[in-house]
Amino acid sequence: MAGVNNLAIFQAVECLFEIVNNDSDYSDDEDLEEFEKSDDETLWEYSGTYLDYYHRRESLPKLQNYVEDIVQAYTEKEFQSHFRMCRSTFSFLMDTIKPSLIRKSAGCKMLSPEKQLLIALWKMATPDSYRSICQKFNVSFAVALLSVRRVVNSLVAIAPNFIVWPDPEKVDNISHGFEVTSGFPNVTGAIDGTHINITKPRQHSESYVNRKGHHSIQLQAVCDSQARFLHCYAGNVGSVHDARVFRLSEINDYLNDPLKFPNDCHLVGDAAYPIHKNLLTPYRDNGHLSIRQKNYNFCHSSARIAIERAFGLLKKRFRSLLTVLDMTRTDLIPDFIIVCCVLHNICLLKSDELPVDEDIGEENENNNENFNDIRSREAATEGAQKRNVICYRLPIRNV
């Protein structure tokens, strides 16, 4: 094999996978999982084992011409129901990432960019396994897996264009939106975290168990009053406390950057977060709150509900995040989650709203973590003073 180009080997094996899988699929879940764990560059190592399976397995029935005939015949409502976005949004998305879904070098013929995107959207929009996706779209496991990865990588690359921290002009518009809906002044965003349930990882599974006993990966996000994400951070295991996730995120550094919080604006977060002049939390209800403190908490909660709504809309649109995410590569899950957030923002940008149905609530667990260093105590004192000022200036809305 000396002198043989590795790229040529991979392209030849990719063609082999495509030919062999044209009318059949894997029939053993453990082999699917093992194949998924492999990187693109090492797929050829599995070709021998794969050919053995090909000669001794039964073919699984597949749906013929689903994309070419059935999807094309969908009404606008049916298309949105299946792929969680309108055709116009799909077209915008296709125009944005199409160049990255086209092969740049010689090799086996790829799926059309449109079909790759439809496969990826189906993976995000449903809790379906890759086996089910292969049967619906009439593709092999390798093709389905790589199509989703290409789309995810393409969208991760453009994420900074759609998840953007607001500049001073936009901060004024955002704070006005919050004040109209909640009465709370100078809010630039609401912050919170949510858990994305995953299958039990094979390695270090105990570290992924959250307080509810589920294996999960966390998403922390900041959104505006319209439920658009301004910042997203995903990847921490389920056992990590919200406060630690916050400290590991960029937002913790943002708090001490005056350019990120112009005009005395601030975030609002629940009691799991440290109070700071740029991150205001509610008063702890010890049973002795004054009328004004209760009013402050009511207005604060009315502003903070925006992030709970954002998470609800995200999981309503992309139901793979709602149940148990069917992915075994935990290192790839954070990008998958971020891409769902990107698509959420794109849909809001295009005024692409799903029909109203049942609400998907987010349960808050305000377990507290102490911040005992001197810098944190000083910031907390300054934040508490600002909170008191706002408390006594707020019009009474709830007693």
C-alpha positions in Angstrom: 0.0 0.0 0.0 3.1 2.2 0.0 2.7 5.3 -2.0 -1.1 5.1 -2.2 -2.9 8.4 -1.5 -5.1 8.2 1.7 -7.7 10.4 0.1 -7.9 8.1 -2.9 -8.4 5.2 -0.5 -11.2 7.0 1.3 -13.0 8.0 -1.9 -12.8 4.5 -3.2 -14.2 3.1 0.0 -16.9 5.8 0.1 -18.0 4.7 -3.4 -18.0 1.1 -2.1 -20.3 2.0 0.8 -22.6 3.8 -1.6 -22.8 0.9 -4.0 -23.2 -1.8 -1.4 -25.7 0.1 0.6 -27.9 1.0 -2.3 -30.5 -1.5 -1.4 -29.7 -2.6 2.2 -28.9 -1.4 5.6 -27.2 -2.3 8.9 -29.2 -4.7 11.0 -27.3 -4.6 14.3 -27.5 -1.6 16.6 -24.1 -2.1 18.1 -22.4 -2.0 14.7 -24.3 1.1 13.9 -23.0 2.7 17.1 -19.5 1.6 16.4 -19.7 3.0 12.9 -21.0 6.3 14.1 -18.1 6.7 16.5 -15.6 6.5 13.7 -14.3 9.7 12.1 -14.7 10.2 8.3 -11.0 9.5 7.8 -11.2 6.0 9.3 -14.4 4.8 7.6 -12.3 2.6 5.3 -11.2 0.5 8.2 -14.7 -0.8 8.6 -15.2 -1.8 4.9 -14.1 -5.4 5.4 -16.5 -6.0 8.3 -19.2 -4.1 6.4 -18.9 -6.4 3.3 -19.2 -9.5 5.6 -22.5 -8.1 6.8 -23.7 -7.4 3.3 -23.4 -11.0 2.3 -25.3 -12.4 5.2 -28.1 -10.0 6.0 -31.6 -9.4 4.7 -32.5 -6.3 2.9 -34.7 -3.8 4.8 -37.5 -2.2 2.8 -37.1 1.5 2.0 -39.5 4.2 0.8 -38.9 5.0 -2.8 -38.7 8.6 -4.1 -39.8 10.2 -0.9 -37.9 13.4 -1.6 -38.5 13.4 -5.3 -42.2 12.7 -5.4 -43.8 12.9 -1.9 -42.1 15.9 -0.4 -42.6 17.8 -3.7 -46.4 17.2 -3.4 -46.6 18.4 0.2 -48.7 21.5 0.8 -47.0 24.4 2.6 -48.6 23.3 5.9 -47.6 19.7 5.4 -44.0 20.7 4.6 -43.7 22.9 7.7 -45.3 20.2 9.9 -42.7 17.6 8.7 -39.5 19.7 8.5 -40.4 22.4 11.1 -40.0 25.3 8.7 -41.7 26.9 5.7 -40.4 26.3 2.2 -39.3 29.9 1.9 -37.1 29.5 5.1 -35.8 26.2 3.6 -34.9 28.0 0.4 -33.1 30.8 2.3 -31.2 28.2 4.3 -30.3 26.2 1.2 -28.9 29.3 -0.5 -26.8 30.0 2.5 -25.1 26.7 3.0 -25.4 25.0 -0.4 -21.7 25.6 -1.4 -20.5 23.7 1.6 -22.7 20.7 0.7 -21.1 20.2 -2.7 -18.0 18.1 -3.2 -14.9 20.2 -3.9 -12.8 17.3 -5.2 -13.2 14.2 -7.3 -15.0 11.2 -5.8 -18.2 9.3 -5.6 -21.4 11.2 -6.5 -22.9 12.9 -3.4 -26.6 13.4 -2.6 -28.0 16.7 -3.7 -27.6 19.5 -1.2 -31.4 19.7 -0.9 -31.7 16.0 0.1 -28.8 16.3 2.6 -30.5 19.3 4.2 -33.9 17.5 4.4 -32.2 14.5 6.0 -30.6 16.7 8.6 -33.8 18.7 9.3 -35.7 15.4 9.8 -33.0 14.3 12.3 -33.4 17.5 14.2 -37.2 17.7 13.9 -38.0 14.1 15.1 -36.7 11.6 17.7 -36.2 9.1 14.8 -33.2 6.9 14.7 -30.8 6.7 11.8 -32.3 3.4 10.9 -35.7 5.0 10.4 -34.2 7.9 8.4 -32.4 5.5 6.1 -35.6 3.7 5.3 -37.6 7.0 4.7 -35.0 8.7 2.5 -33.7 5.5 0.8 -30.1 6.0 1.7 -27.4 4.0 3.6 -26.5 4.6 7.2 -23.1 6.1 6.1 -24.8 8.6 3.7 -27.4 9.6 6.3 -24.8 10.1 9.0 -22.4 12.1 6.8 -25.2 14.2 5.4 -26.2 15.3 9.0 -22.6 16.0 9.9 -22.0 18.1 6.8 -25.1 20.2 7.4 -24.2 20.6 11.1 -20.7 21.7 10.3 -21.9 24.1 7.7 -24.4 25.7 10.1 -21.8 25.9 13.0 -19.6 27.9 10.7 -22.2 30.5 10.1 -23.6 30.5 13.7 -21.9 33.8 14.6 -24.0 35.5 11.8 -27.3 34.5 13.5 -26.5 34.3 17.2 -25.2 37.7 17.9 -24.7 39.8 21.0 -26.5 43.1 20.5 -24.7 46.3 19.8 -25.8 49.5 21.7 -28.5 50.5 19.2 -30.1 47.0 19.4 -29.8 47.0 23.2 -32.2 50.0 23.4 -34.7 48.2 21.2 -34.4 45.0 23.3 -34.8 46.7 26.6 -37.8 48.6 25.3 -39.4 45.2 24.4 -38.8 43.8 27.8 -40.1 46.9 29.5 -43.3 46.8 27.5 -44.0 43.2 28.4 -42.8 43.2 32.0 -42.3 46.7 33.3 -38.7 45.8 34.2 -36.2 48.5 32.9 -33.0 48.2 31.0 -33.1 44.5 30.3 -30.7 43.4 27.5 -31.5 39.6 27.9 -32.8 36.8 30.0 -30.5 33.9 30.9 -31.2 30.4 31.9 -30.1 26.8 31.3 -31.9 23.6 30.1 -31.0 20.0 29.9 -30.9 17.9 26.7 -31.5 14.3 27.5 -29.2 11.8 25.8 -28.7 8.1 25.8 -26.4 6.7 28.4 -22.8 7.3 27.3 -20.4 4.3 27.4 -17.7 6.3 29.1 -18.0 8.3 32.4 -21.8 7.9 32.2 -22.2 8.8 35.9 -21.0 12.4 35.2 -23.9 13.0 32.8 -26.6 12.2 35.3 -28.6 15.3 36.3 -30.7 16.0 39.4 -33.6 14.2 37.8 -31.6 11.1 37.3 -31.4 11.5 33.5 -28.3 11.5 31.3 -28.0 15.0 29.8 -25.9 17.7 28.3 -26.6 21.3 29.2 -27.5 24.3 27.1 -27.1 27.8 28.6 -28.6 30.6 26.6 -29.4 34.3 26.7 -32.4 35.6 24.7 -34.2 38.9 23.9 -37.8 39.7 24.5 -38.8 38.0 21.2 -37.2 34.7 22.3 -34.2 35.1 19.9 -31.0 33.7 21.2 -28.2 36.3 21.8 -25.7 33.8 23.1 -25.6 30.0 23.4 -23.2 27.7 25.3 -23.6 23.9 25.2 -21.5 21.0 26.2 -21.3 20.7 30.0 -22.4 17.3 31.4 -25.7 17.1 33.3 -24.2 16.8 36.8 -22.6 20.3 36.6 -24.5 23.0 38.5 -26.0 26.0 36.6 -23.7 28.4 38.4 -20.6 26.5 37.3 -21.8 26.3 33.8 -22.2 30.1 34.0 -18.7 30.6 35.3 -17.3 28.5 32.4 -19.2 30.5 29.8 -18.3 33.7 28.0 -21.1 35.5 29.7 -19.2 35.4 33.0 -16.5 37.5 31.3 -19.0 39.7 29.6 -20.3 40.9 33.0 -17.1 42.9 33.6 -17.0 44.4 30.1 -18.8 47.7 30.0 -19.0 47.6 26.2 -21.3 44.5 26.5 -23.7 46.4 28.8 -24.1 50.0 27.7 -26.6 52.4 29.2 -26.7 50.7 32.6 -28.4 47.6 31.1 -28.4 44.1 32.6 -29.4 40.5 32.2 -32.1 38.9 34.4 -31.6 35.4 35.7 -33.0 33.2 38.4 -31.6 32.6 41.9 -29.1 30.0 40.7 -27.0 32.9 39.3 -24.8 35.3 41.2 -26.2 38.8 41.6 -24.1 41.4 39.8 -24.8 44.9 38.5 -25.1 43.4 35.0 -27.0 40.3 36.1 -30.0 40.9 38.4 -31.7 38.1 40.3 -34.9 38.0 42.4 -35.1 38.6 46.1 -35.1 35.3 48.1 -38.6 34.7 49.5 -38.1 34.2 53.2 -41.7 34.9 54.0 -41.0 38.5 55.0 -40.7 40.3 51.7 -42.1 43.8 51.5 -44.8 44.7 48.9 -42.2 46.4 46.8 -39.9 43.4 46.9 -42.8 41.1 45.9 -43.6 43.5 43.1 -39.9 43.5 42.0 -39.9 39.7 41.9 -43.2 39.7 39.8 -41.8 42.1 37.2 -38.4 40.3 37.2 -40.2 36.9 36.6 -42.3 38.5 33.8 -39.1 39.5 32.1 -37.3 36.2 32.7 -40.1 34.1 31.3 -38.7 35.0 27.8 -35.9 32.5 28.1 -38.3 29.8 29.3 -40.4 30.5 26.2 -37.4 30.4 24.0 -36.4 26.9 25.2 -40.0 25.8 24.9 -40.2 27.0 21.2 -36.8 25.4 20.5 -37.8 22.0 21.7 -41.3 22.3 20.1 -39.7 22.9 16.8 -36.8 20.4 17.1 -38.3 17.5 19.0 -35.0 15.5 18.9 -34.1 17.8 21.9 -37.4 17.2 23.7 -37.2 13.5 24.4 -33.9 11.6 24.2 -31.4 12.7 21.6 -30.4 9.7 19.6 -26.7 10.3 19.2 -23.8 8.3 20.7 -20.9 10.7 20.0 -21.1 13.0 23.0 -18.3 15.2 21.5 -20.6 16.0 18.5 -23.8 16.7 20.5 -22.9 20.3 21.5 -22.6 21.4 17.9 -25.9 19.6 17.1 -27.6 21.6 19.9 -26.1 24.9 18.8 -27.2 24.3 15.2 -30.8 23.8 16.4 -30.5 27.2 18.1 -29.2 28.8 14.9 -32.2 27.4 13.0 -34.5 28.6 15.7 -33.1 32.2 15.2 -33.3 31.9 11.4 -37.0 30.8 11.6 -37.8 33.8 13.8 -35.8 36.1 11.4 -38.0 34.8 8.6 -41.2 35.1 10.7 -41.6 31.4 10.4 -43.9 30.5 13.3 -45.3 27.0 14.0 -49.0 26.6 14.7 -49.9 27.1 18.4 -50.4 23.8 20.2 -49.4 22.5 23.6 -46.9 24.4 25.6 -43.6 22.8 26.5 -42.7 24.1 29.9 -39.3 24.4 31.4 -38.9 23.5 35.0 -36.6 25.7 37.0 -34.5 24.3 39.8 -33.0 27.1 41.8 -30.4 25.1 43.6 -27.9 27.7 44.9 -24.1 27.7 44.9 -22.1 30.1 46.9 -19.7 32.7 45.5 -17.4 33.4 48.3 -14.4 35.1 46.7 -13.8 38.8 47.4 -14.4 39.9 43.9 -17.8 38.1 43.8 -18.9 39.6 47.1 -18.0 43.1 45.9 -19.9 42.5 42.7 -22.9 41.1 44.7 -23.0 44.2 46.9 -23.0 46.5 43.9 -25.7 44.3 42.2 -27.8 44.3 45.4 -27.7 48.1 45.6 -28.8 48.4 41.9 -31.6 45.9 42.6 -32.8 48.0 45.5 -32.9 51.1 43.4 -35.0 49.4 40.7 -37.2 47.8 43.3 -38.3 51.2 44.7 -38.7 52.8 41.3 -40.9 50.1 39.8 -44.6 50.9 39.5 -46.6 48.5 41.6 -48.0 45.8 39.3 -48.6 43.0 41.7 -49.2 42.9 45.5 
